[in-house]
Amino acid sequence: MQNSAAPIMDEKTLRWMPWVIAIAFFMQSLDGTILNTALPSMARSLAE
């Protein structure tokens, strides 16, 4: 009896996966930076 498992991801997927993860981390950092910069102004605007 032969038990051959199919590959989970092909070569093309494995080549693009690090780039997708890197872009996701960059977008998360950018979003946090924008929010932290805008939050004081938003708080002042809502307090009026």
PDB file with one MODEL, atoms N, CA, C and O in Angstrom:
MODEL        1
ATOM      1  N   MET A   1       0.845  -1.177   0.000  1.00  0.00           N
ATOM      2  CA  MET A   1       0.000   0.000   0.000  1.00  0.00           C
ATOM      3  C   MET A   1       0.893   1.244   0.000  1.00  0.00           C
ATOM      4  O   MET A   1       1.812   1.372   0.809  1.00  0.00           O
ATOM      5  N   GLN A   2       0.602   2.131  -0.907  1.00  0.00           N
ATOM      6  CA  GLN A   2       1.417   3.328  -1.054  1.00  0.00           C
ATOM      7  C   GLN A   2       0.622   4.539  -0.574  1.00  0.00           C
ATOM      8  O   GLN A   2      -0.529   4.738  -0.963  1.00  0.00           O
ATOM      9  N   ASN A   3       1.248   5.332   0.266  1.00  0.00           N
ATOM     10  CA  ASN A   3       0.586   6.504   0.825  1.00  0.00           C
ATOM     11  C   ASN A   3       1.336   7.744   0.353  1.00  0.00           C
ATOM     12  O   ASN A   3       2.288   8.175   1.003  1.00  0.00           O
ATOM     13  N   SER A   4       0.919   8.316  -0.762  1.00  0.00           N
ATOM     14  CA  SER A   4       1.582   9.509  -1.280  1.00  0.00           C
ATOM     15  C   SER A   4       0.663  10.704  -1.069  1.00  0.00           C
ATOM     16  O   SER A   4      -0.452  10.751  -1.589  1.00  0.00           O
ATOM     17  N   ALA A   5       1.145  11.651  -0.307  1.00  0.00           N
ATOM     18  CA  ALA A   5       0.356  12.844  -0.013  1.00  0.00           C
ATOM     19  C   ALA A   5       0.568  13.877  -1.115  1.00  0.00           C
ATOM     20  O   ALA A   5       1.678  14.045  -1.620  1.00  0.00           O
ATOM     21  N   ALA A   6      -0.485  14.548  -1.472  1.00  0.00           N
ATOM     22  CA  ALA A   6      -0.395  15.613  -2.463  1.00  0.00           C
ATOM     23  C   ALA A   6       0.272  16.829  -1.824  1.00  0.00           C
ATOM     24  O   ALA A   6       0.083  17.087  -0.635  1.00  0.00           O
ATOM     25  N   PRO A   7       1.047  17.575  -2.604  1.00  0.00           N
ATOM     26  CA  PRO A   7       1.667  18.782  -2.044  1.00  0.00           C
ATOM     27  C   PRO A   7       0.601  19.785  -1.605  1.00  0.00           C
ATOM     28  O   PRO A   7      -0.428  19.944  -2.261  1.00  0.00           O
ATOM     29  N   ILE A   8       0.861  20.447  -0.502  1.00  0.00           N
ATOM     30  CA  ILE A   8      -0.114  21.393   0.040  1.00  0.00           C
ATOM     31  C   ILE A   8      -0.199  22.645  -0.831  1.00  0.00           C
ATOM     32  O   ILE A   8      -1.290  23.118  -1.150  1.00  0.00           O
ATOM     33  N   MET A   9       0.962  23.177  -1.211  1.00  0.00           N
ATOM     34  CA  MET A   9       0.995  24.378  -2.047  1.00  0.00           C
ATOM     35  C   MET A   9       1.958  24.146  -3.199  1.00  0.00           C
ATOM     36  O   MET A   9       2.976  23.468  -3.052  1.00  0.00           O
ATOM     37  N   ASP A  10       1.625  24.713  -4.334  1.00  0.00           N
ATOM     38  CA  ASP A  10       2.529  24.573  -5.465  1.00  0.00           C
ATOM     39  C   ASP A  10       3.645  25.613  -5.384  1.00  0.00           C
ATOM     40  O   ASP A  10       3.647  26.473  -4.503  1.00  0.00           O
ATOM     41  N   GLU A  11       4.585  25.520  -6.307  1.00  0.00           N
ATOM     42  CA  GLU A  11       5.766  26.391  -6.273  1.00  0.00           C
ATOM     43  C   GLU A  11       5.400  27.859  -6.463  1.00  0.00           C
ATOM     44  O   GLU A  11       5.994  28.731  -5.830  1.00  0.00           O
ATOM     45  N   LYS A  12       4.432  28.137  -7.323  1.00  0.00           N
ATOM     46  CA  LYS A  12       4.040  29.527  -7.579  1.00  0.00           C
ATOM     47  C   LYS A  12       3.449  30.166  -6.322  1.00  0.00           C
ATOM     48  O   LYS A  12       3.732  31.325  -6.017  1.00  0.00           O
ATOM     49  N   THR A  13       2.635  29.413  -5.601  1.00  0.00           N
ATOM     50  CA  THR A  13       2.052  29.928  -4.360  1.00  0.00           C
ATOM     51  C   THR A  13       3.132  30.190  -3.325  1.00  0.00           C
ATOM     52  O   THR A  13       3.105  31.213  -2.641  1.00  0.00           O
ATOM     53  N   LEU A  14       4.072  29.280  -3.207  1.00  0.00           N
ATOM     54  CA  LEU A  14       5.147  29.457  -2.230  1.00  0.00           C
ATOM     55  C   LEU A  14       6.045  30.639  -2.575  1.00  0.00           C
ATOM     56  O   LEU A  14       6.633  31.252  -1.684  1.00  0.00           O
ATOM     57  N   ARG A  15       6.155  30.963  -3.856  1.00  0.00           N
ATOM     58  CA  ARG A  15       6.982  32.094  -4.265  1.00  0.00           C
ATOM     59  C   ARG A  15       6.322  33.425  -3.896  1.00  0.00           C
ATOM     60  O   ARG A  15       7.019  34.374  -3.538  1.00  0.00           O
ATOM     61  N   TRP A  16       4.990  33.509  -3.976  1.00  0.00           N
ATOM     62  CA  TRP A  16       4.280  34.760  -3.710  1.00  0.00           C
ATOM     63  C   TRP A  16       3.896  34.942  -2.251  1.00  0.00           C
ATOM     64  O   TRP A  16       3.639  36.067  -1.823  1.00  0.00           O
ATOM     65  N   MET A  17       3.853  33.874  -1.485  1.00  0.00           N
ATOM     66  CA  MET A  17       3.392  33.944  -0.097  1.00  0.00           C
ATOM     67  C   MET A  17       4.196  34.933   0.762  1.00  0.00           C
ATOM     68  O   MET A  17       3.574  35.713   1.484  1.00  0.00           O
ATOM     69  N   PRO A  18       5.535  34.951   0.730  1.00  0.00           N
ATOM     70  CA  PRO A  18       6.268  35.939   1.548  1.00  0.00           C
ATOM     71  C   PRO A  18       5.940  37.382   1.181  1.00  0.00           C
ATOM     72  O   PRO A  18       5.884  38.247   2.056  1.00  0.00           O
ATOM     73  N   TRP A  19       5.723  37.649  -0.109  1.00  0.00           N
ATOM     74  CA  TRP A  19       5.381  39.011  -0.524  1.00  0.00           C
ATOM     75  C   TRP A  19       4.009  39.426  -0.013  1.00  0.00           C
ATOM     76  O   TRP A  19       3.825  40.564   0.420  1.00  0.00           O
ATOM     77  N   VAL A  20       3.066  38.532  -0.059  1.00  0.00           N
ATOM     78  CA  VAL A  20       1.720  38.836   0.437  1.00  0.00           C
ATOM     79  C   VAL A  20       1.760  39.114   1.935  1.00  0.00           C
ATOM     80  O   VAL A  20       1.116  40.048   2.414  1.00  0.00           O
ATOM     81  N   ILE A  21       2.508  38.309   2.669  1.00  0.00           N
ATOM     82  CA  ILE A  21       2.622  38.505   4.116  1.00  0.00           C
ATOM     83  C   ILE A  21       3.337  39.814   4.426  1.00  0.00           C
ATOM     84  O   ILE A  21       2.930  40.541   5.332  1.00  0.00           O
ATOM     85  N   ALA A  22       4.402  40.124   3.683  1.00  0.00           N
ATOM     86  CA  ALA A  22       5.139  41.373   3.908  1.00  0.00           C
ATOM     87  C   ALA A  22       4.259  42.589   3.630  1.00  0.00           C
ATOM     88  O   ALA A  22       4.291  43.560   4.387  1.00  0.00           O
ATOM     89  N   ILE A  23       3.483  42.547   2.566  1.00  0.00           N
ATOM     90  CA  ILE A  23       2.587  43.664   2.245  1.00  0.00           C
ATOM     91  C   ILE A  23       1.503  43.805   3.303  1.00  0.00           C
ATOM     92  O   ILE A  23       1.121  44.922   3.652  1.00  0.00           O
ATOM     93  N   ALA A  24       1.008  42.691   3.812  1.00  0.00           N
ATOM     94  CA  ALA A  24      -0.011  42.751   4.866  1.00  0.00           C
ATOM     95  C   ALA A  24       0.546  43.396   6.134  1.00  0.00           C
ATOM     96  O   ALA A  24      -0.122  44.224   6.753  1.00  0.00           O
ATOM     97  N   PHE A  25       1.773  43.019   6.525  1.00  0.00           N
ATOM     98  CA  PHE A  25       2.391  43.646   7.698  1.00  0.00           C
ATOM     99  C   PHE A  25       2.630  45.134   7.467  1.00  0.00           C
ATOM    100  O   PHE A  25       2.428  45.940   8.375  1.00  0.00           O
ATOM    101  N   PHE A  26       3.061  45.510   6.256  1.00  0.00           N
ATOM    102  CA  PHE A  26       3.278  46.917   5.944  1.00  0.00           C
ATOM    103  C   PHE A  26       1.975  47.704   6.029  1.00  0.00           C
ATOM    104  O   PHE A  26       1.951  48.800   6.589  1.00  0.00           O
ATOM    105  N   MET A  27       0.898  47.161   5.485  1.00  0.00           N
ATOM    106  CA  MET A  27      -0.389  47.851   5.528  1.00  0.00           C
ATOM    107  C   MET A  27      -0.889  47.998   6.963  1.00  0.00           C
ATOM    108  O   MET A  27      -1.477  49.022   7.311  1.00  0.00           O
ATOM    109  N   GLN A  28      -0.663  46.995   7.789  1.00  0.00           N
ATOM    110  CA  GLN A  28      -1.058  47.078   9.198  1.00  0.00           C
ATOM    111  C   GLN A  28      -0.275  48.181   9.909  1.00  0.00           C
ATOM    112  O   GLN A  28      -0.847  48.947  10.685  1.00  0.00           O
ATOM    113  N   SER A  29       1.028  48.264   9.646  1.00  0.00           N
ATOM    114  CA  SER A  29       1.850  49.314  10.260  1.00  0.00           C
ATOM    115  C   SER A  29       1.422  50.693   9.778  1.00  0.00           C
ATOM    116  O   SER A  29       1.335  51.632  10.570  1.00  0.00           O
ATOM    117  N   LEU A  30       1.156  50.818   8.492  1.00  0.00           N
ATOM    118  CA  LEU A  30       0.724  52.094   7.930  1.00  0.00           C
ATOM    119  C   LEU A  30      -0.612  52.524   8.525  1.00  0.00           C
ATOM    120  O   LEU A  30      -0.795  53.695   8.855  1.00  0.00           O
ATOM    121  N   ASP A  31      -1.531  51.600   8.661  1.00  0.00           N
ATOM    122  CA  ASP A  31      -2.836  51.898   9.249  1.00  0.00           C
ATOM    123  C   ASP A  31      -2.682  52.364  10.695  1.00  0.00           C
ATOM    124  O   ASP A  31      -3.339  53.319  11.110  1.00  0.00           O
ATOM    125  N   GLY A  32      -1.831  51.708  11.456  1.00  0.00           N
ATOM    126  CA  GLY A  32      -1.597  52.114  12.843  1.00  0.00           C
ATOM    127  C   GLY A  32      -0.980  53.495  12.938  1.00  0.00           C
ATOM    128  O   GLY A  32      -1.333  54.276  13.821  1.00  0.00           O
ATOM    129  N   THR A  33      -0.057  53.803  12.031  1.00  0.00           N
ATOM    130  CA  THR A  33       0.581  55.118  12.024  1.00  0.00           C
ATOM    131  C   THR A  33      -0.429  56.210  11.699  1.00  0.00           C
ATOM    132  O   THR A  33      -0.453  57.253  12.353  1.00  0.00           O
ATOM    133  N   ILE A  34      -1.252  55.977  10.702  1.00  0.00           N
ATOM    134  CA  ILE A  34      -2.265  56.971  10.323  1.00  0.00           C
ATOM    135  C   ILE A  34      -3.256  57.183  11.460  1.00  0.00           C
ATOM    136  O   ILE A  34      -3.617  58.319  11.767  1.00  0.00           O
ATOM    137  N   LEU A  35      -3.691  56.106  12.077  1.00  0.00           N
ATOM    138  CA  LEU A  35      -4.649  56.218  13.178  1.00  0.00           C
ATOM    139  C   LEU A  35      -4.043  56.972  14.358  1.00  0.00           C
ATOM    140  O   LEU A  35      -4.694  57.851  14.924  1.00  0.00           O
ATOM    141  N   ASN A  36      -2.810  56.646  14.737  1.00  0.00           N
ATOM    142  CA  ASN A  36      -2.178  57.324  15.868  1.00  0.00           C
ATOM    143  C   ASN A  36      -1.920  58.791  15.579  1.00  0.00           C
ATOM    144  O   ASN A  36      -1.915  59.606  16.502  1.00  0.00           O
ATOM    145  N   THR A  37      -1.708  59.144  14.332  1.00  0.00           N
ATOM    146  CA  THR A  37      -1.507  60.546  13.968  1.00  0.00           C
ATOM    147  C   THR A  37      -2.830  61.307  13.973  1.00  0.00           C
ATOM    148  O   THR A  37      -2.873  62.460  14.401  1.00  0.00           O
ATOM    149  N   ALA A  38      -3.895  60.688  13.511  1.00  0.00           N
ATOM    150  CA  ALA A  38      -5.182  61.372  13.377  1.00  0.00           C
ATOM    151  C   ALA A  38      -6.015  61.360  14.653  1.00  0.00           C
ATOM    152  O   ALA A  38      -6.917  62.184  14.797  1.00  0.00           O
ATOM    153  N   LEU A  39      -5.741  60.459  15.570  1.00  0.00           N
ATOM    154  CA  LEU A  39      -6.590  60.298  16.750  1.00  0.00           C
ATOM    155  C   LEU A  39      -6.703  61.556  17.614  1.00  0.00           C
ATOM    156  O   LEU A  39      -7.815  61.879  18.030  1.00  0.00           O
ATOM    157  N   PRO A  40      -5.622  62.288  17.912  1.00  0.00           N
ATOM    158  CA  PRO A  40      -5.786  63.509  18.714  1.00  0.00           C
ATOM    159  C   PRO A  40      -6.691  64.545  18.040  1.00  0.00           C
ATOM    160  O   PRO A  40      -7.496  65.195  18.707  1.00  0.00           O
ATOM    161  N   SER A  41      -6.559  64.695  16.748  1.00  0.00           N
ATOM    162  CA  SER A  41      -7.407  65.644  16.025  1.00  0.00           C
ATOM    163  C   SER A  41      -8.867  65.196  16.044  1.00  0.00           C
ATOM    164  O   SER A  41      -9.771  66.019  16.187  1.00  0.00           O
ATOM    165  N   MET A  42      -9.093  63.907  15.900  1.00  0.00           N
ATOM    166  CA  MET A  42     -10.461  63.385  15.951  1.00  0.00           C
ATOM    167  C   MET A  42     -11.063  63.587  17.339  1.00  0.00           C
ATOM    168  O   MET A  42     -12.243  63.918  17.457  1.00  0.00           O
ATOM    169  N   ALA A  43     -10.276  63.396  18.377  1.00  0.00           N
ATOM    170  CA  ALA A  43     -10.768  63.569  19.743  1.00  0.00           C
ATOM    171  C   ALA A  43     -11.136  65.029  20.003  1.00  0.00           C
ATOM    172  O   ALA A  43     -12.167  65.309  20.615  1.00  0.00           O
ATOM    173  N   ARG A  44     -10.297  65.961  19.542  1.00  0.00           N
ATOM    174  CA  ARG A  44     -10.608  67.387  19.703  1.00  0.00           C
ATOM    175  C   ARG A  44     -11.878  67.746  18.950  1.00  0.00           C
ATOM    176  O   ARG A  44     -12.704  68.510  19.448  1.00  0.00           O
ATOM    177  N   SER A  45     -12.034  67.201  17.763  1.00  0.00           N
ATOM    178  CA  SER A  45     -13.207  67.505  16.947  1.00  0.00           C
ATOM    179  C   SER A  45     -14.491  66.969  17.589  1.00  0.00           C
ATOM    180  O   SER A  45     -15.530  67.627  17.527  1.00  0.00           O
ATOM    181  N   LEU A  46     -14.433  65.806  18.194  1.00  0.00           N
ATOM    182  CA  LEU A  46     -15.618  65.221  18.814  1.00  0.00           C
ATOM    183  C   LEU A  46     -15.956  65.859  20.155  1.00  0.00           C
ATOM    184  O   LEU A  46     -17.105  65.797  20.593  1.00  0.00           O
ATOM    185  N   ALA A  47     -14.982  66.466  20.810  1.00  0.00           N
ATOM    186  CA  ALA A  47     -15.215  67.067  22.119  1.00  0.00           C
ATOM    187  C   ALA A  47     -15.965  68.392  22.006  1.00  0.00           C
ATOM    188  O   ALA A  47     -16.525  68.861  22.997  1.00  0.00           O
ATOM    189  N   GLU A  48     -15.987  68.989  20.855  1.00  0.00           N
ATOM    190  CA  GLU A  48     -16.646  70.290  20.692  1.00  0.00           C
ATOM    191  C   GLU A  48     -18.137  70.175  20.666  1.00  0.00           C
ATOM    192  O   GLU A  48     -18.832  71.183  20.535  1.00  0.00           O
TER     193      GLU A  48
ENDMDL
END
